[in-house]
Every structure is written in structure tokens, then in C-alpha cells.
Amino acid sequence: MSMKSLPTCLLVAGFLISASSVLADGKEPPVPVRTVAPEYPAYQQRAGVSGLVTVRCTIDTHGDVVGTEVVKVSDPAFERPAIAALQKWKFKPGTLDGVAIATKAIIPVKFVAAN
């Protein structure tokens, strides 16, 4: 199988931070410093199936992703790999007046099959 025919997985770099964390004075949102691509489920990869998993989570004061909850998933097979990958992400934590705080975020993880 050539590299062109292999499906790829994209991590959507942009993520949504709760509105209060962006609008309040002195608050800075978390910034990803390390992202990890999820494993593409074998059956979906062979079948050329694309998918999207939207995960609500908390980024704690150490910059770790905790408390994950799947908000929306196009195919249940993508759920576990998306969460496992997000739990390996690392962030510069959000801050309030220079002090690290836990911040809620919604992070979409997109699985894209190559044509």
C-alpha cells in the first residue's frame, strides 16, 4: 500500500476555551505545548472511514488534560483513541493574574481518511 493511500489523522489545533476564561480581565487561556496524534482504528482505516470526536475536558494547573467527557462522536470506534491521545497532551496552563488555574476546554479530534 502506498503512503498516498493511507488515511491520516488530524488533530484540530484550535480548541474552544470556556467564554469566561477568554473575556475576563487578567485571564489567559491554556496553550498546547505538546500534542499527540491518536491511533487510527484499524477497521476504520482500512475502510477509509473519517470521523470526529468532540471532547470536553479540564486542563489542570499543571497543564494536564483531566476529566474528559465525549460531547459528540461520529463513530464510537474513534472515542477511545481520541481520549487516550488527549490525555497525553501537555499545555502551558491557563492563568488568572499570573497564577495557574484549571480551565475548561472543548477539543475536537478529527480522523481524516486519505482519498
C-alpha positions in Angstrom: 0.0 0.0 0.0 1.5 3.4 -0.9 1.8 6.3 1.5 -0.8 8.2 -0.6 -3.5 5.7 0.1 -3.1 5.6 3.9 -5.7 7.5 5.9 -4.3 10.3 8.0 -5.4 11.6 11.4 -5.5 15.3 12.1 -5.6 17.0 15.4 -7.6 20.1 15.2 -5.1 22.5 16.8 -7.7 25.1 17.7 -9.9 24.4 20.7 -12.6 26.2 22.5 -12.0 27.6 25.9 -14.9 28.5 28.1 -16.2 32.0 27.4 -15.4 33.3 30.9 -11.8 32.4 30.6 -11.3 34.5 27.4 -13.4 37.5 28.4 -12.3 38.1 32.0 -9.5 40.6 32.7 -6.3 39.0 33.8 -7.2 35.6 32.5 -5.0 33.8 29.9 -6.1 30.6 28.2 -4.0 27.5 28.2 -1.7 26.9 25.3 -0.8 23.5 23.9 2.9 22.8 24.1 2.8 19.1 23.1 0.1 17.3 21.1 -0.1 13.6 20.4 -1.9 12.1 17.4 -4.4 9.4 18.2 -4.1 5.9 16.8 -6.5 5.4 13.8 -8.7 2.4 14.5 -7.6 -0.4 12.1 -11.1 -1.2 10.7 -11.9 2.4 10.0 -8.5 3.0 8.5 -8.9 0.0 6.1 -12.4 1.1 5.2 -11.4 4.7 4.6 -13.8 6.0 7.3 -13.3 9.5 8.6 -14.6 10.8 12.0 -14.8 13.5 14.6 -14.7 13.3 18.3 -15.5 16.4 20.4 -14.2 16.2 23.9 -15.0 18.5 26.9 -12.2 18.4 29.4 -10.4 20.3 32.1 -6.8 21.5 31.7 -5.4 21.5 35.3 -2.9 23.8 36.9 0.0 21.5 35.8 -1.2 21.7 32.1 -2.5 18.1 32.0 -5.8 17.1 30.4 -8.2 15.7 33.1 -11.9 15.0 33.4 -12.5 14.1 29.8 -16.1 13.7 28.6 -17.1 13.0 25.0 -19.6 15.5 23.8 -20.1 14.2 20.3 -18.7 11.3 18.3 -19.3 10.4 14.7 -18.3 6.7 15.2 -17.8 5.1 18.6 -14.6 3.4 17.4 -12.8 6.8 17.4 -13.8 7.7 21.0 -11.2 5.7 23.0 -8.2 6.6 20.7 -9.2 10.3 20.9 -9.4 10.4 24.7 -6.1 8.4 25.1 -4.3 10.8 22.8 -5.7 13.9 24.6 -4.6 12.6 28.0 -1.0 12.7 26.6 -1.3 16.4 25.6 0.6 19.0 27.6 -0.4 22.6 28.0 1.0 25.7 29.4 -1.8 26.1 32.0 -4.3 29.0 31.9 -3.6 31.7 34.3 -5.5 34.3 36.3 -3.4 37.3 37.3 -0.3 35.2 36.6 -1.4 32.3 38.8 -2.1 28.9 37.1 -5.7 27.9 37.1 -7.7 24.9 35.9 -9.6 25.8 32.7 -12.4 24.0 30.8 -12.0 23.4 27.1 -13.7 21.7 24.2 -11.2 20.0 21.9 -12.2 18.4 18.6 -10.1 15.5 17.3 -10.6 14.8 13.6 -9.8 11.5 11.8 -9.4 12.0 8.1 -9.2 9.2 5.6 -7.0 9.8 2.6 -8.6 9.6 -0.9 
